[in-house]
């Protein structure tokens, strides 16, 4: 399946593209800059130049699934969070719907279900919450992953993926990428919201 990876230049998105390729899918890495293309081309991964802050509808041609991993990053202000994490995600949902995409997976955040009571980065939680709710109401088949505190270390291949009340916990970015790819590879979107932290369940059995 051709899978558009939005935010492919980020740490999670890059690993999603690589893991999709390993699973036999045809990832399409969406990047903003020409100089970001080579890192994917060297691995035989197709790219498309597109910018979430401009018209990027051309990126959805012949796409069967979308994985949205884009984020404004911790060094930007609240305005960029709204532009990328909220409005960028919402426009991606709209483009996916117009293109007839079958499955939309998105990286959210633990705590996004109740942004009003967030103790930190409340604007970020609201942005993620708005994007999640928009996706849920879109009519698209979806998988929403809400990871805990993201870590840069190597993945363990074992996670705790669960619905309901969130728990405080860490999770390596590599394991977040692996769970997203597992969701796409199974291609059985259950229209559910999952919390994700470190755990004991093998990723292959998580969804």
N, C-alpha and C positions, 0 to 999 in steps of 0.2 A: 504494500500500500504506500502511496505517496503521502508523506506526512510533513506538513509545514511546521517548522520549529521557530516560533516567534521569540526573539531574544537569544538567538543561537550563539551570540558572541559572549554571553554571560556564562558563569561557571556551570550552572545546572543545565542550561540550554545546550552548551557545547557537548556535555556528556550525554544528554538525551539524543542528540544527532548521532553521535558515535555508537551508542548502544542500539539505536534503531537500525543502523547499518549492519551491526553484528547480528541482529535478529532476522536479517533478510528483507527489511523494508527499504523504501527509497526516501530517506529524509531530504527535505529541502530546507537548508539553513537560511533563514532570513536575517540579513545583516545590513547595517546602515552605510558602511564605508567600503570602498574598493579594496583597501589594504587589509580588510578582514576576510576576504575571499580565499586567499592562498592557503590558510590553515585548514580549510575544509577541502579544497581542491586536491591537496596532497593526499587526502584520505579517501578520495573518490566520492565525496559528498557534494551533491548539487547545491548551489547557492542562488539566492535571488536578492538583488539590491532593493531595499524598501525601507521607508522611515515611518514609524508610528505617528510622527507629528505632521505627516503629509499624506497624500493619497497613496495607499498601498494595496489597493484592490487587485492590482495585477498579480500579486503574489499567490493568489488562490486558484490559479488555473490548474485544472486536473488534480486538485488536492482532495484526498479522501478523509483525512483527519488533521486536526490542529493541536499542537501542544504550545500553550502560552506560558513562557517562562520569563518574559521581559519584566524589568523592574528599574526604577529610577536610581536605585543605589542609595546607600546611607549618607553619602556626601552631598546630596542635593537637598533643596528645600521642599517645603510642602507643595509649592506650585508645580514642580516637576513630578512629584508623586501623583498629583491629580491628573496631569497630562498623560503620563505613561501608565501607571498602575491601574488607574480608573478609566479614563477616557480612551486610552490606547486599547485596553482590554475590551471595552464596550464596542469600539469600532471593529475590532477583530471579530467579535461575535457577529456583528452585522454582516461583515464581509463573508464570514464562513457560512452564514445562513443563505445569503444570496448565491453562494457557490455550490450549495447542496452538500456541504460537508457532513459526514456521518457521525463523527465523534469529536468532541471538543474537551480536551483536558487542560486544566489550569492550575498553576501554583498559587495558592492563597497563603494564609498564615493562621496558625492557631491563635485564637482570640478574635478573628474576623467575624465570627458569628455574633459577637456582642461588643461592638466597638464603643458603645456609650460608656461601658465600664472598664475600658482599657486604661491601664495605669501609665503606659508609656506609648510614644509614637501614635497617638490617637488618630491623627490625620491619615496615617498609613493604614490603620485598621479600618477606618471608614472607607478609604479608597478600595481596599480589598473586598470589604463587605458589599459595596455598591456593585463592583464587577461581578462578584459571585451571584448576587441576587439577579442581576441582569441576565447572566448566563442561564440561571435556573428558570427564568421566565421566558426564555427565547424560543423554546420549542426544540432546540437542539438536544441531541443525546450528549450527556456530559459526565465528566468525572472531575470533582473538585478535591484537590489535595491540600490540606492545611498543615504544613510541617511546623515542628517546634523550632527551637533555636538552631540555626544552621551552622554546621561545623565544616571546616576545610579538610579534615583528615580523610583518609581512605575509608570507603564504605565497608561495612561488616557483612552486608548481604542479608542481614536479619533486622527486622523492624517490628514495630507495633502499629498496626493500621486499624483504626476503630472509629465508629460513629459516636455521636452523643457528646457529652461534656468533655471539653479538652483537659489535658493534663500537662503539667510543666515537664519538659524534657528536651533533650538535644537530638539532633539527627544529622549525619553527614550528608552533604550535598550530593555525593555520589549515590547514596541510597535513595534520596528523593528522585533523582533522575531514573534510577532503576525501577522504582515503583511506577512512575509515569509511563515508562516504556512497557512495563508489564500490563498496565491498563490498556494501552493502545494495542499491544500484541494480542491480548485476549479478544479484543474487539467485541466486547459484550458490555457496553456502557450501561450501568445500572441507575444512572441519574441520582448519584449519592454524593454526600460530602464526607470525606474521611479526614480524621486527624492522623498525623504521622510523627512518631518519635522512635528512638532506639527501642529494640525489643528482641524477641527470641524467634519470631516467625520468619522463615526464609522468604525472601522477596517473591520467589516463584509461587508461593502459596498465599501471598498476602491479599490478593484480590480474587 
